[in-house]
């Protein structure tokens, strides 16, 4: 369950045991795992996920910050974000 991204307290509710017991179980299983994965073959293609960082402070609170005006049954003003 932990490997499938279920939290300690969620496992606690399902199993009916205290969450510290669940943490102990996870630690015990973790000690049985090997320290590092040693693949037999090196993959030829790798995949990287997107990474965005901000140095300093963001200039807008969210989205692009461009103002959008719509006119369906009146004039409404708002902000749109991608």
C-alpha positions as CSV (number, residue, x, y, z in Angstrom):
1,X,0.0,0.0,0.0
2,X,2.8,2.4,0.8
3,X,4.5,1.7,-2.6
4,X,1.1,2.6,-4.2
5,X,1.4,6.1,-2.6
6,X,-1.0,5.4,0.3
7,X,0.0,7.4,3.4
8,X,0.8,6.0,6.8
9,X,-2.4,7.2,8.4
10,X,-4.5,5.9,5.4
11,X,-2.9,2.5,5.9
12,X,-3.6,2.9,9.6
13,X,-7.3,3.2,8.9
14,X,-7.4,0.3,6.5
15,X,-5.4,-2.1,8.6
16,X,-6.7,-1.0,12.0
17,X,-3.3,-0.5,13.6
18,X,-1.5,2.6,14.8
19,X,0.4,4.6,12.2
20,X,3.7,4.1,14.1
21,X,3.3,0.4,13.5
22,X,2.9,1.0,9.8
23,X,6.1,3.2,9.8
24,X,7.9,0.3,11.6
25,X,6.7,-2.1,8.9
26,X,7.9,0.1,6.1
27,X,11.3,0.6,7.7
28,X,11.7,-3.2,8.2
29,X,10.9,-3.9,4.5
30,X,13.2,-1.1,3.5
31,X,16.1,-2.7,5.3
32,X,15.6,-5.8,3.2
33,X,16.0,-4.0,-0.1
34,X,19.3,-3.7,-1.8
35,X,21.3,-0.5,-1.4
36,X,21.5,0.3,-5.1
37,X,20.0,-0.9,-8.4
38,X,22.6,-2.4,-10.7
39,X,21.0,-2.9,-14.2
40,X,22.5,-5.5,-16.4
41,X,22.1,-3.3,-19.5
42,X,22.5,0.4,-19.8
43,X,19.4,2.0,-21.5
44,X,20.1,3.8,-24.7
45,X,17.3,6.3,-24.3
46,X,16.5,8.2,-21.1
47,X,13.6,10.4,-20.1
48,X,13.7,13.6,-18.1
49,X,10.8,15.3,-16.5
50,X,10.2,19.0,-16.6
51,X,11.9,21.1,-14.0
52,X,11.1,24.8,-13.3
53,X,12.8,26.9,-10.7
54,X,12.5,30.5,-9.7
55,X,15.5,32.6,-8.6
56,X,14.3,35.4,-6.3
57,X,10.5,35.9,-6.3
58,X,7.8,35.3,-8.8
59,X,6.4,38.4,-10.4
60,X,2.8,37.1,-10.6
61,X,0.9,35.2,-8.0
62,X,-0.3,32.6,-10.5
63,X,-0.6,32.0,-14.2
64,X,0.6,34.6,-16.6
65,X,-1.2,37.5,-15.0
66,X,-2.6,38.8,-18.2
67,X,-6.0,40.5,-17.8
68,X,-8.9,39.0,-19.7
69,X,-12.2,40.8,-20.4
70,X,-15.2,38.8,-21.5
71,X,-18.6,40.1,-22.7
72,X,-21.2,37.5,-22.2
73,X,-24.3,39.2,-20.8
74,X,-22.3,42.1,-19.5
75,X,-18.8,43.0,-18.9
76,X,-16.7,40.8,-16.6
77,X,-13.1,41.3,-15.8
78,X,-10.8,38.5,-14.6
79,X,-7.4,37.0,-14.8
80,X,-6.6,33.9,-16.8
81,X,-3.8,31.4,-16.3
82,X,-2.3,28.6,-18.4
